[in-house]
């Protein structure tokens, strides 16, 4: 049966369940009375949906609150133990795997190092090694927390590169900077990891997972549009035009900021990443005569560079002129790159995250703001704020975990592969679809 706008009764039921679940998740605990105005649903619809969700164990009572002159009202919340999610960050130096309950309380975590190699070396990202790390790490966190694999809502994975999807392989990763050419990661994981077929894999760009986390729980809350930029060894970004909807990963790190400039690890010349990624930043410091710590990893070396350029005033040390000059030039490149984001997308906020972004931002974010304003058009530049993310350097893992959570909410709290629910049947395709298909075939 269809209703207005071509939607079916099943669609409406799912949308009502989604509205109640999201409202309780982000703003709860709430009473049934409060859920009506908060969701725009009638009291009858709220009662029906809540009854379903309580019966399924997705919603539970969470105390009561006094009402004005009446009986105390029962508060409701999403049940923390009604499902779990795994978040994975395939990072520059390690694969991090975390298991969360529905409140994003961490239940277990493990990290598997990726072999060190030459800067930008593709051998570090050997596909077989990464898949093996995920196979062992997922089993480890489930075992450590005593969680049945069938209790998972899904596994979210943040990766470097562009993620496409095909009917045969699911998520396919095109990671040019790490040497991944059309890697069928979802198919490889399904073959290697001992999870039920019903557990979905939500694989996406790491910057997108960071953007999802910051918009839901961090510095993006309350903004209708934002660009979240991720700085690590490389650079990425996520454009969000709906505060509750999924963002869109964009390869901003490979936008050209200098014609015939430095060679980027993608192979092109003059990319943002060739000047602002941690790997390139340390290379530029060394080329200018600086002395990065021998044998140190990128995080340690970047910390040393910042300490040299901005020494603690109490030590009386002079700033390292070479490190300071490279960082000041980097701030201008970033400002120019941010101006492109401002002119193209006119966001309310630009949020800076990732382990390198947080370290750099604490030192020269104000300089970046000034350069961005000078390069951007005046109207959108006056209406954007440039801020640091609030969820710390591990936010990619959190964002990866909420990819399956967002999918779960979008399905009205039904697990992947579940039927349409009691009293509902699958609807046949609408008549217009067959009509237009036949017309095109003539």
C-alpha positions in Angstrom: 0.0 0.0 0.0 1.3 3.4 -0.9 0.6 6.8 0.7 1.5 10.3 -0.2 4.7 11.1 -2.2 4.9 7.5 -3.3 6.0 6.2 0.1 4.7 2.9 1.4 3.3 2.1 4.8 6.6 0.2 5.4 8.5 3.4 4.5 6.5 5.4 7.0 6.9 2.8 9.8 10.7 2.7 9.2 10.9 6.5 9.2 8.9 6.8 12.4 11.2 4.2 14.1 14.3 6.1 12.9 13.0 9.4 14.2 12.3 7.9 17.7 15.6 6.1 17.9 17.6 9.1 16.8 15.8 11.4 19.1 16.3 9.1 22.1 20.0 8.5 21.2 21.0 12.1 20.8 18.7 13.9 23.2 17.4 11.2 25.6 16.4 10.0 28.0 12.9 11.4 27.1 9.4 10.6 28.0 6.7 9.4 25.5 5.1 12.8 26.0 8.3 14.7 25.0 8.9 12.4 22.0 5.9 13.8 20.2 7.0 17.4 19.9 10.6 16.3 19.4 9.9 14.0 16.5 6.7 15.6 15.0 4.8 12.3 15.5 1.4 12.0 16.9 1.0 10.5 20.4 -0.5 7.4 18.9 2.4 6.9 16.5 4.9 7.4 19.4 3.1 4.9 21.5 3.1 2.3 18.7 6.7 2.8 17.8 7.9 2.8 21.4 6.0 -0.4 22.2 7.7 -2.1 19.2 11.2 -0.9 20.2 10.7 -1.9 23.8 9.5 -5.4 22.8 12.5 -5.8 20.6 14.9 -4.8 23.4 16.1 -1.6 21.6 14.6 0.8 24.0 14.4 0.5 27.8 13.1 2.5 30.8 15.6 4.9 32.4 13.8 6.3 35.5 11.0 8.8 35.7 10.5 12.6 35.9 7.8 14.5 37.7 5.1 16.1 35.5 3.1 19.3 36.1 0.3 18.1 38.4 0.1 14.6 37.0 1.7 11.2 37.4 5.5 10.9 37.0 6.5 10.3 33.4 8.6 7.3 32.5 11.9 8.2 30.7 13.1 6.1 27.8 16.5 5.5 26.3 18.2 3.4 23.7 19.4 0.2 25.4 23.2 0.3 25.5 23.6 -3.4 25.3 21.2 -4.0 22.4 24.1 -4.0 19.9 27.8 -3.4 19.4 29.9 -1.9 16.6 33.5 -2.4 15.6 35.5 0.6 14.3 38.7 0.2 12.4 41.3 2.9 11.4 43.8 1.8 8.7 46.3 4.4 9.6 49.8 5.4 8.5 51.7 3.3 11.0 49.2 0.9 12.5 45.7 -0.6 12.2 43.6 0.3 15.2 40.5 -1.8 16.0 38.0 -0.9 18.7 34.7 -2.5 19.9 32.0 -0.2 21.2 28.5 -0.6 22.7 25.6 1.6 21.5 26.7 4.4 23.8 30.1 4.4 22.2 31.7 3.1 25.4 34.9 1.3 24.4 34.7 -2.4 25.3 38.0 -3.5 23.9 40.8 -2.3 21.6 43.9 -3.5 19.9 46.5 -2.1 17.6 48.5 -3.9 15.0 51.7 -2.1 13.7 52.3 -1.7 10.0 55.9 -2.5 9.1 58.1 0.6 8.8 59.6 1.4 5.4 60.8 4.3 3.4 58.5 7.3 3.7 55.5 6.8 1.5 56.6 3.2 0.8 53.7 1.1 -0.5 55.2 -2.1 1.1 53.8 -0.8 4.4 50.3 -1.2 3.1 50.5 -4.8 1.9 46.9 -5.8 1.4 47.4 -9.3 2.8 49.0 -7.9 6.0 46.2 -5.4 6.5 43.5 -8.1 6.0 45.4 -10.4 8.4 45.5 -7.6 11.0 41.8 -7.1 10.8 41.1 -10.8 10.9 43.1 -11.3 14.1 42.2 -7.9 15.7 38.4 -8.4 15.2 38.6 -11.8 16.8 40.7 -10.4 19.7 38.4 -7.6 20.7 35.3 -9.8 20.5 37.0 -12.5 22.6 38.4 -10.0 25.1 34.9 -8.4 25.7 33.0 -11.7 25.6 30.8 -10.5 22.8 29.0 -12.9 20.4 29.8 -12.0 16.8 26.1 -12.2 16.0 25.5 -9.2 18.4 27.4 -6.9 16.0 25.5 -4.2 14.1 28.4 -4.0 11.8 32.1 -3.3 11.2 33.1 0.1 10.1 36.5 0.6 8.4 38.2 3.9 7.6 40.8 3.7 4.8 43.0 6.1 2.8 41.7 6.6 -0.8 38.5 6.6 -2.8 35.9 3.9 -2.0 33.7 2.6 -4.8 31.2 -0.2 -4.7 30.3 -3.0 -7.1 27.6 -5.7 -6.9 30.2 -8.4 -7.1 32.8 -7.2 -4.6 31.1 -4.6 -2.4 33.5 -1.9 -1.3 36.6 -1.5 -3.6 39.4 0.8 -2.5 41.3 2.9 -4.9 44.2 4.1 -2.7 46.7 5.6 -5.2 49.0 7.1 -2.5 49.4 3.7 -0.8 49.6 1.5 -3.9 46.1 0.0 -3.7 44.6 -0.3 -7.2 41.0 -1.4 -7.0 41.5 -3.6 -3.9 38.2 -5.6 -3.3 38.6 -5.1 0.5 35.1 -6.1 1.5 35.3 -9.3 -0.4 38.7 -10.1 1.1 37.4 -9.4 4.6 34.3 -11.6 4.2 36.5 -14.4 3.0 39.1 -14.0 5.9 37.1 -12.9 8.9 35.0 -15.3 10.8 31.8 -13.2 11.2 28.2 -14.1 10.2 27.2 -13.2 6.7 24.5 -10.9 8.2 27.1 -8.6 9.8 27.6 -5.7 7.3 31.0 -4.1 6.5 30.8 -0.3 6.1 34.0 0.7 4.4 34.7 4.3 3.6 37.3 7.0 3.4 39.0 7.9 6.7 38.2 11.6 6.3 34.5 10.7 5.9 34.5 8.7 9.1 36.2 11.6 11.0 33.6 13.9 9.6 30.7 11.7 10.7 32.2 11.6 14.2 32.7 15.4 14.5 29.3 16.2 13.2 27.5 13.8 15.5 29.5 14.2 18.7 32.2 16.9 18.3 32.8 20.4 17.0 30.3 20.0 14.1 27.2 19.6 16.3 24.7 22.3 15.5 26.2 23.2 12.1 24.2 22.4 9.0 27.2 22.5 6.7 30.9 21.9 7.4 34.1 20.7 5.9 36.2 18.4 8.1 39.8 18.1 7.1 42.0 15.2 8.2 45.8 15.7 8.5 48.0 12.7 9.1 50.8 11.5 6.9 48.6 12.7 4.1 45.6 15.0 3.8 41.9 14.4 3.2 38.5 16.1 3.7 34.8 15.4 4.1 32.1 17.8 3.0 28.9 17.7 5.0 25.7 19.5 3.9 23.3 17.8 6.3 24.2 17.7 10.0 22.7 14.3 10.4 23.3 12.9 7.0 26.4 11.2 5.7 29.2 13.4 4.4 31.0 13.1 1.1 34.8 12.4 1.0 36.7 14.7 -1.3 40.3 14.3 -2.3 41.2 17.9 -1.2 44.7 16.8 -0.5 45.3 16.4 -4.2 44.0 19.8 -5.2 46.8 21.8 -6.8 48.1 24.8 -4.8 51.3 25.4 -6.8 51.8 24.8 -10.5 54.9 22.7 -11.2 55.4 22.4 -7.4 56.7 19.6 -5.3 55.9 16.0 -6.4 53.2 14.5 -4.3 53.1 10.8 -3.3 50.2 10.5 -5.7 52.6 11.3 -8.5 51.2 14.7 -9.4 52.9 18.1 -8.8 51.9 20.8 -6.4 49.2 19.1 -4.3 48.1 20.4 -0.9 49.4 17.1 0.5 52.9 17.7 -0.9 53.2 20.7 1.4 50.9 20.1 4.3 50.9 16.3 5.0 53.2 15.3 7.9 55.4 13.2 5.6 56.0 16.1 3.2 56.3 18.7 6.0 59.2 16.7 7.6 60.8 16.2 4.2 60.7 20.0 3.6 62.3 20.6 7.0 65.1 18.3 6.2 65.6 19.7 2.7 65.8 23.2 4.2 68.6 22.1 6.5 66.6 21.0 9.5 67.4 17.9 11.5 64.4 15.6 12.1 65.2 13.0 14.9 66.9 10.0 13.3 64.9 6.9 13.2 61.8 8.5 14.8 58.3 7.9 13.6 56.3 10.7 12.0 54.4 11.7 15.1 57.6 11.9 17.2 59.4 13.8 14.4 56.6 16.3 14.0 56.4 16.9 17.7 60.2 17.7 17.6 59.8 20.1 14.7 57.0 22.0 16.5 59.1 22.1 19.7 62.1 23.5 17.7 60.0 26.2 16.0 58.0 27.1 19.1 60.2 26.5 22.1 58.9 26.8 25.6 59.5 30.4 26.7 60.6 29.2 30.1 63.7 27.4 28.6 65.0 30.6 27.1 65.7 28.7 23.8 65.6 30.6 20.5 63.2 29.3 17.8 64.7 27.2 15.1 64.6 29.6 12.2 64.5 26.8 9.6 61.6 24.9 11.2 59.7 28.1 11.8 60.1 29.3 8.2 58.8 25.9 6.9 55.8 26.0 9.2 54.9 29.6 8.4 55.0 28.7 4.7 52.8 25.7 5.4 50.3 27.9 7.2 50.0 30.0 4.0 49.6 26.9 1.8 46.9 25.7 4.1 45.2 29.1 4.1 45.1 29.0 0.3 43.7 25.5 0.4 41.1 26.4 2.9 40.1 29.4 0.7 39.2 26.9 -2.0 37.0 25.0 0.3 35.3 28.2 1.5 34.7 29.4 -2.1 33.5 26.1 -3.4 31.3 24.9 -0.5 30.6 28.0 1.6 30.5 26.0 4.8 29.5 27.3 8.3 32.6 25.6 9.7 35.9 24.1 8.7 37.1 21.6 11.3 40.7 20.4 11.6 41.4 16.9 12.9 43.8 14.0 12.7 46.8 13.5 14.8 48.9 15.9 12.7 46.1 18.4 12.3 45.6 18.7 16.0 49.3 19.2 16.7 49.7 21.8 13.9 46.5 23.6 14.7 47.4 24.2 18.3 50.4 26.2 17.1 49.3 28.2 14.0 45.6 27.9 13.4 45.2 31.7 13.8 47.7 32.2 11.0 45.9 29.8 8.8 42.6 31.6 9.4 44.2 34.9 8.4 45.6 33.5 5.1 42.3 31.8 4.3 40.4 35.0 4.7 42.9 36.9 2.5 42.6 34.3 -0.4 38.8 33.6 -0.2 35.9 35.7 -1.3 34.9 38.1 1.4 31.2 37.1 1.8 31.7 33.3 2.5 34.9 34.0 4.4 33.1 36.3 6.8 30.6 33.5 7.6 32.9 30.5 8.2 34.7 29.6 11.4 37.9 27.5 11.4 38.2 25.4 14.5 40.0 22.3 15.8 38.1 19.0 16.1 37.1 18.0 19.7 37.3 14.2 19.5 41.1 13.8 19.7 43.5 12.0 17.4 41.6 8.6 17.5 38.3 10.0 16.1 38.6 8.1 12.8 38.0 4.9 14.7 34.9 6.3 16.5 33.6 7.6 13.1 34.2 4.2 11.5 32.1 2.6 14.3 29.2 4.9 13.8 29.0 4.1 10.1 27.1 0.8 10.8 25.2 2.6 13.6 24.0 5.3 11.2 22.9 2.5 8.8 21.1 0.7 11.6 19.2 3.9 12.5 18.4 4.5 8.8 16.8 1.0 8.7 14.6 1.9 11.6 16.6 -0.2 14.1 16.5 -3.4 12.0 19.6 -5.4 11.4 21.0 -6.0 8.0 19.1 -8.9 6.3 16.2 -8.6 8.7 12.7 -8.7 7.2 10.4 -5.7 7.0 8.9 -6.3 10.5 5.6 -7.7 11.9 2.5 -7.1 9.8 4.5 -5.7 6.9 5.3 -7.3 3.6 7.7 -6.3 0.9 6.1 -4.0 -1.7 6.1 -4.6 -5.4 7.9 -2.1 -7.6 5.8 0.9 -8.4 4.1 0.9 -11.8 6.0 3.8 -13.2 9.3 1.9 -13.0 8.1 -0.9 -15.3 6.5 1.7 -17.6 9.6 3.7 -18.1 11.8 0.7 -18.4 9.6 -0.6 -21.2 9.6 2.8 -22.9 13.4 3.0 -22.8 13.6 -0.5 -24.4 11.4 0.5 -27.4 
